[in-house]
Amino acid sequence: MDKSMVKGIAIGGIAVAAVAAASVTSYRTMKAPDFAEVVAVKEAMQTVSTPREECQDVQVSKQAPVKDEHRIAGTVVGGVAGGLLGSTIGGGRGKTVATVAGAAAGGYAGNQVQKNMQEKDTVTSTERRCKTVTDKTQKRIGYDVTYRLDGKQDVVRMAYDPGPRLALKDGKPDLTPPATAK
């Protein structure tokens, strides 16, 4: 080999080493950090409303069905009793008037007594009453993570708590949950 060839190889080798060293240094300064510092982690919660039906049996009193709507039985019984009572008063024509007046008054009174009895006659039954109620529960939907990167603070919502350091991917938070150990 001649001298110029050796010189060329030596100079070329030095040049390659210098370029490689400069590249490594540039790469290190250009490479983004792998982690950001976690400043705070707060659970993100959501209120969930779940409707459900709530039923209970209730005693209900209603007026009993009326068998004698026009209260004929009360009117007749009252009229007969009033007529008998009226016939004991007076004599002659007065007795007849008292009997008729007693029958009329007794008929009216018997009608009103039957009306009162019918209104107070009740039937009790059990009815099922239902209503919709809403149960409210809190559900965790993630974590709001405050982190510091390059002197700036920011917040990101994550599915998991990252701990004291937040993994970065291409200079941004990596939201991929870590693989669970099996």
Contact map, one row per residue, 1 for C-alpha under 8 A:
11101100000000000000000000000000000000000000000000000000000000000000000000000000000000000000000000000000000000000000000000000000000000000000000000000000000000000000000000000000000000
11111100000000000000000000000000000000000000000000000000000000000000000000000000000000000000000000000000000000000000000000000000000000000000000000000000000000000000000000000000000000
11111110000000000000000000000000000000000000000000000000000000000000000000000000000000000000000000000000000000000000000000000000000000000000000000000000000000000000000000000000000000
01111111000000000000000000000000000000000000000000000000000000000000000000000000000000000000000000000000000000000000000000000000000000000000000000000000000000000000000000000000000000
11111111100000000000000000000000000000000000000000000000000000000000000000000000000000000000000000000000000000000000000000000000000000000000000000000000000000000000000000000000000000
11111111110000000000000000000000000000000000000000000000000000000000000000000000000000000000000000000000000000000000000000000000000000000000000000000000000000000000000000000000000000
00111111111000000000000000000000000000000000000000000000000000000000000000000000000000000000000000000000000000000000000000000000000000000000000000000000000000000000000000000000000000
00011111111100000000000000000000000000000000000000000000000000000000000000000000000000000000000000000000000000000000000000000000000000000000000000000000000000000000000000000000000000
00001111111110000000000000000000000000000000000000000000000000000000000000000000000000000000000000000000000000000000000000000000000000000000000000000000000000000000000000000000000000
00000111111111000000000000000000000000000000000000000000000000000000000000000000000000000000000000000000000000000000000000000000000000000000000000000000000000000000000000000000000000
00000011111111100000000000000000000000000000000000000000000000000000000000000000000000000000000000000000000000000000000000000000000000000000000000000000000000000000000000000000000000
00000001111111110000000000000000000000000000000000000000000000000000000000000000000000000000000000000000000000000000000000000000000000000000000000000000000000000000000000000000000000
00000000111111111000000000000000000000000000000000000000000000000000000000000000000000000000000000000000000000000000000000000000000000000000000000000000000000000000000000000000000000
00000000011111111100000000000000000000000000000000000000000000000000000000000000000000000000000000000000000000000000000000000000000000000000000000000000000000000000000000000000000000
00000000001111111110000000000000000000000000000000000000000000000000000000000000000000000000000000000000000000000000000000000000000000000000000000000000000000000000000000000000000000
00000000000111111111000000000000000000000000000000000000000000000000000000000000000000000000000000000000000000000000000000000000000000000000000000000000000000000000000000000000000000
00000000000011111111100000000000000000000000000000000000000000000000000000000000000000000000000000000000000000000000000000000000000000000000000000000000000000000000000000000000000000
00000000000001111111110000000000000000000000000000000000000000000000000000000000000000000000000000000000000000000000000000000000000000000000000000000000000000000000000000000000000000
00000000000000111111111000000000000000000000000000000000000000000000000000000000000000000000000000000000000000000000000000000000000000000000000000000000000000000000000000000000000000
00000000000000011111111100000000000000000000000000000000000000000000000000000000000000000000000000000000000000000000000000000000000000000000000000000000000000000000000000000000000000
00000000000000001111111110000000000000000000000000000000000000000000000000000000000000000000000000000000000000000000000000000000000000000000000000000000000000000000000000000000000000
00000000000000000111111111000000000000000000000000000000000000000000000000000000000000000000000000000000000000000000000000000000000000000000000000000000000000000000000000000000000000
00000000000000000011111111100000000000000000000000000000000000000000000000000000000000000000000000000000000000000000000000000000000000000000000000000000000000000000000000000000000000
00000000000000000001111111110000000000000000000000000000000000000000000000000000000000000000000000000000000000000000000000000000000000000000000000000000000000000000000000000000000000
00000000000000000000111111111000000000000000000000000000000000000000000000000000000000000000000000000000000000000000000000000000000000000000000000000000000000000000000000000000000000
00000000000000000000011111111100000000000000000000000000000000000000000000000000000000000000000000000000000000000000000000000000000000000000000000000000000000000000000000000000000000
00000000000000000000001111111110000000000000000000000000000000000000000000000000000000000000000000000000000000000000000000000000000000000000000000000000000000000000000000000000000000
00000000000000000000000111111110000000000000000000000000000000000000000000000000000000000000000000000000000000000000000000000000000000000000000000000000000000000000000000000000000000
00000000000000000000000011111110000000000000000000000000000000000000000000000000000000000000000000000000000000000000000000000000000000000000000000000000000000000000000000000000000000
00000000000000000000000001111111000000000000000000000000000000000000000000000000000000000000000000000000000000000000000000000000000000000000000000000000000000000000000000000000000000
00000000000000000000000000111111100000000000000000000000000000000000000000000000000000000000000000000000000000000000000000000000000000000000000000000000000000000000000000000000000000
00000000000000000000000000000111110000000000000000000000000000000000000000000000000000000000000000000000000000000000000000000000000000000000000000000000000000000000000001100000000000
00000000000000000000000000000011111100000000000000000000000000000000000000000000000000000000000000000000000000000000000000000000000000000000000000000000000000000000000100100000000000
00000000000000000000000000000001111100000000000000000000000000000000000000000000000000000000000000000000000000000000000000000000000000000000000000000000000000000000001110100000000000
00000000000000000000000000000000111110000000000000000000000000000000000000000000000000000000000000000000000000000000000000000000000000000000000000000000000000000000111100000000000000
00000000000000000000000000000000111111000000000000000000000000000000000000000000000000000000000000000000000000000000000000000000000000000000000000111000000000000000111100000000000000
00000000000000000000000000000000001111100000000000000000000000000000000000000000000000000000000000000000000000000000000000000000000000000000000000111000000000000001110000000000000000
00000000000000000000000000000000000111111000000000000000000000000000000000000000000000000000000000000000000000000000000000000000000000000000000011110000000000000011110000000000000000
00000000000000000000000000000000000011111000000000000000000000000000000000000000000000000000000000000000000000000000000000000000000000000000000011110000000000000001000000000000000000
00000000000000000000000000000000000001111100000000000000000000000000000000000000000000000000000000000000000000000000000000000000000000000000000011100000000000000000000000000000000000
00000000000000000000000000000000000001111110000000000000000000000000000000000000000000000000000000000000000000000000000000000000000000000000001111000000000000001000000000000000000000
00000000000000000000000000000000000000011111000000000000000000000000000000000000000000000000000000000000000000000000000000000000000000000000001110000000000000000000000000000000000000
00000000000000000000000000000000000000001111100000000000000000000000000000000000000000000000000000000000000000000000000000000000000000000001111100000000000000000000000000000000000000
00000000000000000000000000000000000000000111110000000000000000000000000000000000000000000000000000000000000000000000000000000000000000000001111100000000000000000000000000000000000000
00000000000000000000000000000000000000000011111000000000000000000000000000000000000000000000000000000000000000000000000000000000000000000111110000000000000000000000000000000000000000
00000000000000000000000000000000000000000001111100000000000000000000000000000000000000000000000000000000000000000000000000000000000000000111100000000000000000000000000000000000000000
00000000000000000000000000000000000000000000111110000000000000000000000000000000000000000000000000000000000000000000000000000000000000011110000000000000000000000000000000000000000000
00000000000000000000000000000000000000000000011111000000000000000000000000000000000000000000000000000000000000000000000000000000000000011110000000000000000000000000000000000000000000
00000000000000000000000000000000000000000000001111100000000000000000000000000000000000000000000000000000000000000000000000000000000001111000000000000000000000000000000000000000000000
00000000000000000000000000000000000000000000000111110000000000000000000000000000000000000000000000000000000000000000000000000000000001110000000000000000000000000000000000000000000000
00000000000000000000000000000000000000000000000011111000000000000000000000000000000000000000000000000000000000000000000000000000000111100000000000000000000000000000000000000000000000
00000000000000000000000000000000000000000000000001111100000000000000000000000000000000000000000000000000000000000000000000000000000111100000000000000000000000000000000000000000000000
00000000000000000000000000000000000000000000000000111110000000000000000000000000000000000000000000000000000000000000000000000000011110000000000000000000000000000000000000000000000000
00000000000000000000000000000000000000000000000000011111000000000000000000000000000000000000000000000000000000000000000000000000011110000000000000000000000000000000000000000000000000
00000000000000000000000000000000000000000000000000001111100000000000000000000000000000000000000000000000000000000000000000000001111000000000000000000000000000000000000000000000000000
00000000000000000000000000000000000000000000000000000111110000000000000000000000000000000000000000000000000000000000000000000001110000000000000000000000000000000000000000000000000000
00000000000000000000000000000000000000000000000000000011111000000000000000000000000000000000000000000000000000000000000000000111100000000000000000000000000000000000000000000000000000
00000000000000000000000000000000000000000000000000000001111100000000000000000000000000000000000000000000000000000000000000000111100000000000000000000000000000000000000000000000000000
00000000000000000000000000000000000000000000000000000000111110000000000000000000000000000000000000000000000000000000000000011110000000000000000000000000000000000000000000000000000000
00000000000000000000000000000000000000000000000000000000011111000000000000000000000000000000000000000000000000000000000000011110000000000000000000000000000000000000000000000000000000
00000000000000000000000000000000000000000000000000000000001111100000000000000000000000000000000000000000000000000000000001111000000000000000000000000000000000000000000000000000000000
00000000000000000000000000000000000000000000000000000000000111110000000000000000000000000000000000000000000000000000000001110000000000000000000000000000000000000000000000000000000000
00000000000000000000000000000000000000000000000000000000000011111000000000000000000000000000000000000000000000000000011111100000000000000000000000000000000000000000000000000000000000
00000000000000000000000000000000000000000000000000000000000001111100000000000000000000000000000000000000000000000000010011100000000000000000000000000000000000000000000000000000000000
00000000000000000000000000000000000000000000000000000000000000111110000000000000000000000000000000000000000000000000000000000000000000000000000000000000000000000000000000000000000000
00000000000000000000000000000000000000000000000000000000000000011111100000000000000000000000000000000000000000000000010000000000000000000000000000000000000000000000000000000000000000
00000000000000000000000000000000000000000000000000000000000000001111100000000000000000000000000000000000000000000000000000000000000000000000000000000000000000000000000000000000000000
00000000000000000000000000000000000000000000000000000000000000000111111110000000000000000000000000000000000000000000000000000000000000000000000000000000000000000000000000000000000000
00000000000000000000000000000000000000000000000000000000000000000111111100000000000000000000000000000000000000000000000000000000000000000000000000000000000000000000000000000000000000
00000000000000000000000000000000000000000000000000000000000000000001111100000000000000000000000000000000000000000000000000000000000000000000000000000000000000000000000000000000000000
00000000000000000000000000000000000000000000000000000000000000000001111111100000000000000000000000000000000000100110000000000000000000000000000000000000000000000000000000000000000000
00000000000000000000000000000000000000000000000000000000000000000001111111110000000000000000000000000000000000100000000000000000000000000000000000000000000000000000000000000000000000
00000000000000000000000000000000000000000000000000000000000000000001001111111000000000000000000000000000000000100000000000000000000000000000000000000000000000000000000000000000000000
00000000000000000000000000000000000000000000000000000000000000000000001111111100000000000000000000000000001001111100000000000000000000000000000000000000000000000000000000000000000000
00000000000000000000000000000000000000000000000000000000000000000000001111111110000000000000000000000000011111100000000000000000000000000000000000000000000000000000000000000000000000
00000000000000000000000000000000000000000000000000000000000000000000000111111111000000000000000000000000001001000000000000000000000000000000000000000000000000000000000000000000000000
00000000000000000000000000000000000000000000000000000000000000000000000011111111100000000000000000000000011001000000000000000000000000000000000000000000000000000000000000000000000000
00000000000000000000000000000000000000000000000000000000000000000000000001111111110000000000000000000010111111100000000000000000000000000000000000000000000000000000000000000000000000
00000000000000000000000000000000000000000000000000000000000000000000000000111111111000000000000000000111111101000000000000000000000000000000000000000000000000000000000000000000000000
00000000000000000000000000000000000000000000000000000000000000000000000000011111111100000000000000000010011000000000000000000000000000000000000000000000000000000000000000000000000000
00000000000000000000000000000000000000000000000000000000000000000000000000001111111110000000000000000110010000000000000000000000000000000000000000000000000000000000000000000000000000
00000000000000000000000000000000000000000000000000000000000000000000000000000111111111000000000000101111111000000000000000000000000000000000000000000000000000000000000000000000000000
00000000000000000000000000000000000000000000000000000000000000000000000000000011111111100000000001111111010000000000000000000000000000000000000000000000000000000000000000000000000000
00000000000000000000000000000000000000000000000000000000000000000000000000000001111111110000000000100110000000000000000000000000000000000000000000000000000000000000000000000000000000
00000000000000000000000000000000000000000000000000000000000000000000000000000000111111111000000000100100000000000000000000000000000000000000000000000000000000000000000000000000000000
00000000000000000000000000000000000000000000000000000000000000000000000000000000011111111000001001111110000000000000000000000000000000000000000000000000000000000000000000000000000000
00000000000000000000000000000000000000000000000000000000000000000000000000000000001111111100001101100100000000000000000000000000000000000000000000000000000000000000000000000000000000
00000000000000000000000000000000000000000000000000000000000000000000000000000000000111111100001000100000000000000000000000000000000000000000000000000000000000000000000000000000000000
00000000000000000000000000000000000000000000000000000000000000000000000000000000000011111110011001100000000000000000000000000000000000000000000000000000000000000000000000000000000000
00000000000000000000000000000000000000000000000000000000000000000000000000000000000000111111011001000000000000000000000000000000000000000000000000000000000000000000000000000000000000
00000000000000000000000000000000000000000000000000000000000000000000000000000000000000001111111100000000000000000000000000000000000000000000000000000000000000000000000000000000000000
00000000000000000000000000000000000000000000000000000000000000000000000000000000000000000111111100000000000000000000000000000000000000000000000000000000000000000000000000000000000000
00000000000000000000000000000000000000000000000000000000000000000000000000000000000000000011111110000000000000000000000000000000000000000000000000000000000000000000000000000000000000
00000000000000000000000000000000000000000000000000000000000000000000000000000000000000001111111111000000000000000000000000000000000000000000000000000000000000000000000000000000000000
00000000000000000000000000000000000000000000000000000000000000000000000000000000000001111111111111100000000000000000000000000000000000000000000000000000000000000000000000000000000000
00000000000000000000000000000000000000000000000000000000000000000000000000000000000000100011111111110000000000000000000000000000000000000000000000000000000000000000000000000000000000
00000000000000000000000000000000000000000000000000000000000000000000000000000000000000000000111111111000000000000000000000000000000000000000000000000000000000000000000000000000000000
00000000000000000000000000000000000000000000000000000000000000000000000000000000001001101100011111111100000000000000000000000000000000000000000000000000000000000000000000000000000000
00000000000000000000000000000000000000000000000000000000000000000000000000000000011111111000001111111110000000000000000000000000000000000000000000000000000000000000000000000000000000
00000000000000000000000000000000000000000000000000000000000000000000000000000000001001000000000111111111000000000000000000000000000000000000000000000000000000000000000000000000000000
00000000000000000000000000000000000000000000000000000000000000000000000000000000011001000000000011111111100000000000000000000000000000000000000000000000000000000000000000000000000000
00000000000000000000000000000000000000000000000000000000000000000000000000000010111111100000000001111111110000000000000000000000000000000000000000000000000000000000000000000000000000
00000000000000000000000000000000000000000000000000000000000000000000000000000111111101000000000000111111111000000000000000000000000000000000000000000000000000000000000000000000000000
00000000000000000000000000000000000000000000000000000000000000000000000000000010011000000000000000011111111100000000000000000000000000000000000000000000000000000000000000000000000000
00000000000000000000000000000000000000000000000000000000000000000000000000000110010000000000000000001111111110000000000000000000000000000000000000000000000000000000000000000000000000
00000000000000000000000000000000000000000000000000000000000000000000000000101111111000000000000000000111111111000000000000000000000000000000000000000000000000000000000000000000000000
00000000000000000000000000000000000000000000000000000000000000000000000001111111010000000000000000000011111111100000000000000000000000000000000000000000000000000000000000000000000000
00000000000000000000000000000000000000000000000000000000000000000000000000100110000000000000000000000001111111110000000000000000000000000000000000000000000000000000000000000000000000
00000000000000000000000000000000000000000000000000000000000000000000000000100100000000000000000000000000111111111000000000000000000000000000000000000000000000000000000000000000000000
00000000000000000000000000000000000000000000000000000000000000000000000001111110000000000000000000000000011111111100000000000000000000000000000000000000000000000000000000000000000000
00000000000000000000000000000000000000000000000000000000000000000000001111100100000000000000000000000000001111111110000000000000000000000000000000000000000000000000000000000000000000
00000000000000000000000000000000000000000000000000000000000000000000000001000000000000000000000000000000000111111111000000000000000000000000000000000000000000000000000000000000000000
00000000000000000000000000000000000000000000000000000000000000000000000001000000000000000000000000000000000011111111100000000000000000000000000000000000000000000000000000000000000000
00000000000000000000000000000000000000000000000000000000000000000000001001000000000000000000000000000000000001111111110000000000000000000000000000000000000000000000000000000000000000
00000000000000000000000000000000000000000000000000000000000000000000001000000000000000000000000000000000000000111111111000000000000000000000000000000000000000000000000000000000000000
00000000000000000000000000000000000000000000000000000000000000000000000000000000000000000000000000000000000000011111111100000000000000000000000000000000000000000000000000000000000000
00000000000000000000000000000000000000000000000000000000000000000000000000000000000000000000000000000000000000001111111110000000000000000000000000000000000000000000000000000000000000
00000000000000000000000000000000000000000000000000000000000000110100000000000000000000000000000000000000000000000111111110000000000000000000000000000000000000000000000000000000000000
00000000000000000000000000000000000000000000000000000000000000100000000000000000000000000000000000000000000000000011111111000000000000000000000000000000000000000000000000000000000000
00000000000000000000000000000000000000000000000000000000000000100000000000000000000000000000000000000000000000000001111111000000000000000000000000000000000000000000000000000000000000
00000000000000000000000000000000000000000000000000000000000000110000000000000000000000000000000000000000000000000000111111100000000000000000000000000000000000000000000000000000000000
00000000000000000000000000000000000000000000000000000000000011110000000000000000000000000000000000000000000000000000001111110000000000000000000000000000000000000000000000000000000000
00000000000000000000000000000000000000000000000000000000000011110000000000000000000000000000000000000000000000000000000011111000000000000000000000000000000000000000000000000000000000
00000000000000000000000000000000000000000000000000000000001111000000000000000000000000000000000000000000000000000000000001111100000000000000000000000000000000000000000000000000000000
00000000000000000000000000000000000000000000000000000000001110000000000000000000000000000000000000000000000000000000000000111110000000000000000000000000000000000000000000000000000000
00000000000000000000000000000000000000000000000000000000111100000000000000000000000000000000000000000000000000000000000000011111000000000000000000000000000000000000000000000000000000
00000000000000000000000000000000000000000000000000000000111100000000000000000000000000000000000000000000000000000000000000001111100000000000000000000000000000000000000000000000000000
00000000000000000000000000000000000000000000000000000011110000000000000000000000000000000000000000000000000000000000000000000111110000000000000000000000000000000000000000000000000000
00000000000000000000000000000000000000000000000000000011110000000000000000000000000000000000000000000000000000000000000000000011111000000000000000000000000000000000000000000000000000
00000000000000000000000000000000000000000000000000001111000000000000000000000000000000000000000000000000000000000000000000000001111100000000000000000000000000000000000000000000000000
00000000000000000000000000000000000000000000000000001110000000000000000000000000000000000000000000000000000000000000000000000000111110000000000000000000000000000000000000000000000000
00000000000000000000000000000000000000000000000000111100000000000000000000000000000000000000000000000000000000000000000000000000011111000000000000000000000000000000000000000000000000
00000000000000000000000000000000000000000000000000111100000000000000000000000000000000000000000000000000000000000000000000000000001111100000000000000000000000000000000000000000000000
00000000000000000000000000000000000000000000000011110000000000000000000000000000000000000000000000000000000000000000000000000000000111110000000000000000000000000000000000000000000000
00000000000000000000000000000000000000000000000011110000000000000000000000000000000000000000000000000000000000000000000000000000000011111000000000000000000000000000000000000000000000
00000000000000000000000000000000000000000000001111000000000000000000000000000000000000000000000000000000000000000000000000000000000001111100000000000000000000000000000000000000000000
00000000000000000000000000000000000000000000001110000000000000000000000000000000000000000000000000000000000000000000000000000000000000111110000000000000000000000000000000000000000000
00000000000000000000000000000000000000000000111100000000000000000000000000000000000000000000000000000000000000000000000000000000000000011111000000000000000000000000000000000000000000
00000000000000000000000000000000000000000000111100000000000000000000000000000000000000000000000000000000000000000000000000000000000000001111100000000000000000000000000000000000000000
00000000000000000000000000000000000000000011110000000000000000000000000000000000000000000000000000000000000000000000000000000000000000000111110000000000000000000000000000000000000000
00000000000000000000000000000000000000000011110000000000000000000000000000000000000000000000000000000000000000000000000000000000000000000011111000000000000000100000000000000000000000
00000000000000000000000000000000000000000011100000000000000000000000000000000000000000000000000000000000000000000000000000000000000000000001111100000000000011110000000000000000000000
00000000000000000000000000000000000000001111000000000000000000000000000000000000000000000000000000000000000000000000000000000000000000000000111110000000000011111000000000000000000000
00000000000000000000000000000000000000001111000000000000000000000000000000000000000000000000000000000000000000000000000000000000000000000000011111000000001111000000000000000000000000
00000000000000000000000000000000000001111100000000000000000000000000000000000000000000000000000000000000000000000000000000000000000000000000001111100000001111001000000000000000000000
00000000000000000000000000000000000001111000000000000000000000000000000000000000000000000000000000000000000000000000000000000000000000000000000111110000111100000000000000000000000000
00000000000000000000000000000000000111110000000000000000000000000000000000000000000000000000000000000000000000000000000000000000000000000000000011111000111000000000010000000000000000
00000000000000000000000000000000000111100000000000000000000000000000000000000000000000000000000000000000000000000000000000000000000000000000000001111111110000000000000000000000000000
00000000000000000000000000000000000110000000000000000000000000000000000000000000000000000000000000000000000000000000000000000000000000000000000000111111100000000000000000000000000000
00000000000000000000000000000000000000000000000000000000000000000000000000000000000000000000000000000000000000000000000000000000000000000000000000011111000000000000000000000000000000
00000000000000000000000000000000000000000000000000000000000000000000000000000000000000000000000000000000000000000000000000000000000000000000000000011111100000000000000000000000000000
00000000000000000000000000000000000000000000000000000000000000000000000000000000000000000000000000000000000000000000000000000000000000000000000000011111110000000000000000000000000000
00000000000000000000000000000000000000000000000000000000000000000000000000000000000000000000000000000000000000000000000000000000000000000000000001111011111000000000000000000000000000
00000000000000000000000000000000000000000000000000000000000000000000000000000000000000000000000000000000000000000000000000000000000000000000000001110001111100000000000000000000000000
00000000000000000000000000000000000000000000000000000000000000000000000000000000000000000000000000000000000000000000000000000000000000000000000111100000111110000000000000000000000000
00000000000000000000000000000000000000000000000000000000000000000000000000000000000000000000000000000000000000000000000000000000000000000000000111000000011111000000000000001000000000
00000000000000000000000000000000000000000000000000000000000000000000000000000000000000000000000000000000000000000000000000000000000000000000011110000000001111100000000000000000000000
00000000000000000000000000000000000000000000000000000000000000000000000000000000000000000000000000000000000000000000000000000000000000000000011110000000000111111000000000000010000000
00000000000000000000000000000000000000000000000000000000000000000000000000000000000000000000000000000000000000000000000000000000000000000000111000000000000011111000000000000010100000
00000000000000000000000000000000000000000000000000000000000000000000000000000000000000000000000000000000000000000000000000000000000000000000011000000000000001111100000000000000100000
00000000000000000000000000000000000000001000000000000000000000000000000000000000000000000000000000000000000000000000000000000000000000000000001010000000000001111110000000000000000000
00000000000000000000000000000000000000000000000000000000000000000000000000000000000000000000000000000000000000000000000000000000000000000000000000000000000000011111111000000000000000
00000000000000000000000000000000000001000000000000000000000000000000000000000000000000000000000000000000000000000000000000000000000000000000000000000000000000001111110000000000000000
00000000000000000000000000000000000011100000000000000000000000000000000000000000000000000000000000000000000000000000000000000000000000000000000000000000000000000111110000000000000000
00000000000000000000000000000000001111000000000000000000000000000000000000000000000000000000000000000000000000000000000000000000000000000000000000000000000000000111111000000000000000
00000000000000000000000000000000001111000000000000000000000000000000000000000000000000000000000000000000000000000000000000000000000000000000000000100000000000000111111100001100000000
00000000000000000000000000000000011100000000000000000000000000000000000000000000000000000000000000000000000000000000000000000000000000000000000000000000000000000100111110001100000000
00000000000000000000000000000000111100000000000000000000000000000000000000000000000000000000000000000000000000000000000000000000000000000000000000000000000000000000011111111100000000
00000000000000000000000000000000010000000000000000000000000000000000000000000000000000000000000000000000000000000000000000000000000000000000000000000000000000000000001111111100000000
00000000000000000000000000000001000000000000000000000000000000000000000000000000000000000000000000000000000000000000000000000000000000000000000000000000000000000000000111110000000000
00000000000000000000000000000001110000000000000000000000000000000000000000000000000000000000000000000000000000000000000000000000000000000000000000000000000000000000000111111000000000
00000000000000000000000000000000000000000000000000000000000000000000000000000000000000000000000000000000000000000000000000000000000000000000000000000000000000000000000111111100000000
00000000000000000000000000000000000000000000000000000000000000000000000000000000000000000000000000000000000000000000000000000000000000000000000000000000000100000000011110111110000000
00000000000000000000000000000000000000000000000000000000000000000000000000000000000000000000000000000000000000000000000000000000000000000000000000000000000000000000011110011111000000
00000000000000000000000000000000000000000000000000000000000000000000000000000000000000000000000000000000000000000000000000000000000000000000000000000000000001100000000000001111100000
00000000000000000000000000000000000000000000000000000000000000000000000000000000000000000000000000000000000000000000000000000000000000000000000000000000000000000000000000000111110000
00000000000000000000000000000000000000000000000000000000000000000000000000000000000000000000000000000000000000000000000000000000000000000000000000000000000000110000000000000011111000
00000000000000000000000000000000000000000000000000000000000000000000000000000000000000000000000000000000000000000000000000000000000000000000000000000000000000000000000000000001111100
00000000000000000000000000000000000000000000000000000000000000000000000000000000000000000000000000000000000000000000000000000000000000000000000000000000000000000000000000000000111110
00000000000000000000000000000000000000000000000000000000000000000000000000000000000000000000000000000000000000000000000000000000000000000000000000000000000000000000000000000000011111
00000000000000000000000000000000000000000000000000000000000000000000000000000000000000000000000000000000000000000000000000000000000000000000000000000000000000000000000000000000001111
00000000000000000000000000000000000000000000000000000000000000000000000000000000000000000000000000000000000000000000000000000000000000000000000000000000000000000000000000000000000111
